[in-house]
Amino acid sequence: MTRALAFIASALALTACATDPNTGQTIYGNTARGAGIGALAGAAAGVLAGGNDGRNAAVGAAVGALAGGAIGVYMDKQEAELRRRTAGTGITVDRNGNQIELRMPSDVTFATNQASIQSQFYDELNSVASTLVEYPQTTIDIVGHADSDGTDAYNQDLSERRANSVKNYLAGRGVQTVRMLASGRGESQPIASNSTPAGKQQNRRVQVVLTPVTQGS
């Protein structure tokens, strides 16, 4: 990360936070953040996806781009709505600057070693999809992850297929495909130790990362 981005990241860390009374999760207020936020999107190395791969311009041309303080306002509202609609579902909502990350445990979303979404998870994904449709000024990165069981090749393939299943489901619920990019990381990005069952369960997940569409990106 460059010095400029590191400075912005440090400034973001000073933003006030509060606790959601419904979910107990931390909510970060971003309304006062300026246009410099857009430069940080996708810069947190390896944590979130994001990045400028042409979708920003394509989505911006279709629905308009955000600028200045409007970025924080827009993402604050979207975050609050996602927290409300996913409370108690097993989906976690996290905030990193002006990116929002939804984390879906694979054990809830998919059967063991399968890439087809379990029917009992449809309602939860429908709630996510309806929110994404209501807030179209974001790109959507869908990233599959696996634990260390099995071969590298198997886990890579499974993570990709699961990410694509989520992408295809959201598209079927009206989310524009131009906004979405699905990919898999296999077992390469664990968030917990693979030496315990609890750690492996955390590593089996699908991330949905929302990045604001900004002007001039």
C-alpha atoms as one frame of an Amber mdcrd trajectory, in Angstrom:
protein
   0.000   0.000   0.000   1.435   3.430  -0.867   2.025   6.096   1.775  -0.995
   8.030   0.517  -3.271   5.020   0.856  -1.813   4.210   4.255  -2.599   7.774
   5.381  -6.196   7.443   4.177  -6.533   4.082   5.907  -5.272   5.595   9.162
  -7.789   8.414   8.856 -10.610   5.937   8.308  -9.676   4.098  11.466 -10.540
   7.216  13.468 -14.157   7.248  12.293 -16.716   6.838  15.083 -18.465   3.499
  15.438 -21.542   2.138  17.164 -23.124  -1.240  17.865 -26.162  -2.458  15.952
 -28.830  -3.154  18.618 -30.352  -5.942  16.508 -27.234  -7.923  15.603 -24.538
  -6.768  18.006 -22.234  -6.102  15.037 -20.131  -2.955  14.794 -21.413  -0.219
  12.470 -18.989   2.343  11.108 -20.312   5.766  10.125 -18.829   7.052   6.874
 -21.060   9.981   5.985 -18.353  12.618   6.504 -15.704  10.858   4.431 -14.640
  12.620   1.257 -13.888  11.737  -2.329 -10.452  10.360  -1.389 -12.186   7.198
  -0.143 -12.568   5.941  -3.694  -8.808   5.620  -4.019  -8.749   3.117  -1.188
 -11.261   0.704  -2.696  -9.545  -2.601  -3.349  -6.245  -1.450  -1.811  -6.385
  -3.478   1.400  -3.991  -6.165   0.174  -5.705  -9.520  -0.026  -8.453  -8.686
   2.467 -11.204  -7.689   0.077 -11.489  -8.066  -3.662 -12.626  -4.835  -5.350
 -10.385  -3.098  -7.849 -10.810  -1.369 -11.182 -11.384  -4.015 -13.873 -13.737
  -2.079 -16.139 -16.893  -2.671 -14.149 -16.706   0.732 -12.444 -16.992   2.533
 -15.780 -19.627   0.158 -17.150 -21.861   0.368 -14.087 -21.276   4.101 -13.771
 -22.411   4.623 -17.348 -25.566   2.609 -16.666 -26.665   3.924 -13.270 -24.349
   6.832 -12.448 -21.284   7.126 -10.210 -20.874   8.425  -6.670 -18.581  11.233
  -5.535 -17.422  12.949  -2.368 -19.527  12.622   0.751 -22.268  10.867  -1.216
 -20.120   7.718  -1.214 -20.229   7.337   2.561 -23.921   8.179   2.786 -24.796
   5.598   0.140 -22.718   2.823   1.687 -23.996   3.625   5.201 -27.583   3.179
   4.044 -26.812  -0.016   2.161 -24.923  -1.455   5.130 -27.792  -0.688   7.506
 -30.299  -2.340   5.191 -28.129  -5.438   4.729 -27.680  -5.778   8.489 -31.426
  -5.517   9.001 -32.279  -8.075   6.352 -29.584 -10.618   7.268 -29.965 -10.504
  11.069 -30.075 -14.040  12.444 -29.350 -15.729   9.103 -25.714 -16.722   9.663
 -24.518 -14.103   7.157 -22.121 -11.610   8.712 -21.796  -8.022   7.510 -18.428
  -6.284   7.903 -17.191  -2.852   6.873 -13.723  -1.918   5.610 -13.593   1.749
   4.645 -16.299   2.134   2.028 -16.419  -1.533   1.129 -19.002  -3.879   2.604
 -18.285  -7.581   2.977 -20.959 -10.223   3.399 -19.590 -13.531   4.621 -21.672
 -16.632   3.978 -20.588 -19.825   5.770 -20.352 -22.620   3.214 -21.736 -25.118
   5.718 -24.981 -23.127   5.739 -25.066 -22.235   2.051 -24.030 -25.580   0.529
 -24.138 -29.272   1.321 -20.777 -30.952   1.986 -18.582 -30.993  -1.139 -21.431
 -29.575  -3.229 -21.729 -26.317  -5.176 -25.527 -26.168  -5.441 -27.098 -23.722
  -2.996 -29.288 -25.432  -0.410 -32.953 -24.565  -0.803 -33.290 -23.555   2.858
 -30.847 -20.700   2.147 -32.923 -19.202  -0.676 -34.801 -16.762   1.555 -31.546
 -15.358   2.938 -30.082 -14.896  -0.541 -33.335 -13.356  -1.737 -32.991 -10.711
   0.977 -29.431  -9.984  -0.106 -30.431  -9.838  -3.780 -33.302  -7.426  -3.188
 -30.965  -5.070  -1.325 -28.374  -5.237  -4.099 -31.065  -4.378  -6.643 -32.149
  -1.394  -4.554 -28.543  -0.162  -4.326 -27.167  -0.562  -7.873 -24.171   1.791
  -7.570 -21.776  -0.890  -6.353 -19.670  -3.557  -8.019 -19.961  -7.035  -6.517
 -17.049  -9.444  -6.051 -18.081 -12.975  -5.114 -15.151 -14.978  -3.765 -15.232
 -18.636  -2.744 -12.880 -20.121  -0.140 -12.186 -23.664   1.108 -10.452 -25.334
   4.029  -7.329 -27.475   3.628  -9.056 -30.849   3.320  -8.545 -32.396  -0.112
  -6.120 -31.428  -2.835  -5.295 -27.863  -3.840  -6.862 -28.437  -7.259 -10.080
 -29.845  -5.794 -10.479 -26.977  -3.339  -9.772 -24.391  -6.025 -12.413 -25.875
  -8.306 -14.993 -26.178  -5.503 -14.439 -22.578  -4.396 -14.914 -21.332  -7.962
 -18.075 -23.355  -8.504 -19.593 -22.128  -5.254 -18.827 -18.504  -6.101 -20.427
 -18.943  -9.515 -23.497 -20.545  -7.944 -24.014 -17.473  -5.779 -23.433 -15.169
  -8.764 -25.934 -17.052 -10.929 -28.525 -17.077  -8.146 -28.220 -13.330  -7.609
 -28.465 -12.740 -11.368 -31.654 -14.782 -11.392 -33.065 -12.452  -8.753 -32.442
  -9.345 -10.843 -28.901  -8.281  -9.918 -27.129  -6.972 -13.043 -24.424  -9.351
 -14.236 -22.218  -6.431 -15.344 -21.750  -5.612 -11.662 -20.581  -9.089 -10.631
 -17.321 -11.009 -10.816 -17.020 -14.523  -9.361 -13.719 -16.132  -8.446 -12.252
 -18.786  -6.160  -9.270 -18.728  -3.810  -9.305 -22.390  -2.851  -7.534 -22.903
   0.458  -5.023 -20.073  -0.091  -6.654 -17.401   2.120  -7.652 -18.948   5.468
  -8.993 -16.673   8.199  -8.520 -19.280  10.938  -6.331 -22.300  11.646  -7.057
 -25.409   9.598  -5.820 -27.540  12.486  -9.230 -27.570  14.206 -12.769 -28.319
  12.990 -13.921 -24.872  14.155 -11.154 -23.200  12.174 -11.945 -25.189   9.055
 -15.588 -24.217   9.365 -14.629 -20.532   9.352 -12.414 -21.003   6.306 -15.218
 -22.597   4.274 -17.008 -19.450   3.178 -18.173 -17.248   0.325 -17.484 -13.513
   0.443 -19.647 -10.968  -1.326 -17.699  -7.697  -1.445 -19.465  -4.487  -2.411
 -17.394  -1.560  -3.716 -18.935   1.836  -4.543 -18.917   2.955  -8.167 -16.984
   6.234  -8.118 -16.301   8.959 -10.630 -13.020   8.923 -12.509 -12.056   5.330
 -11.603
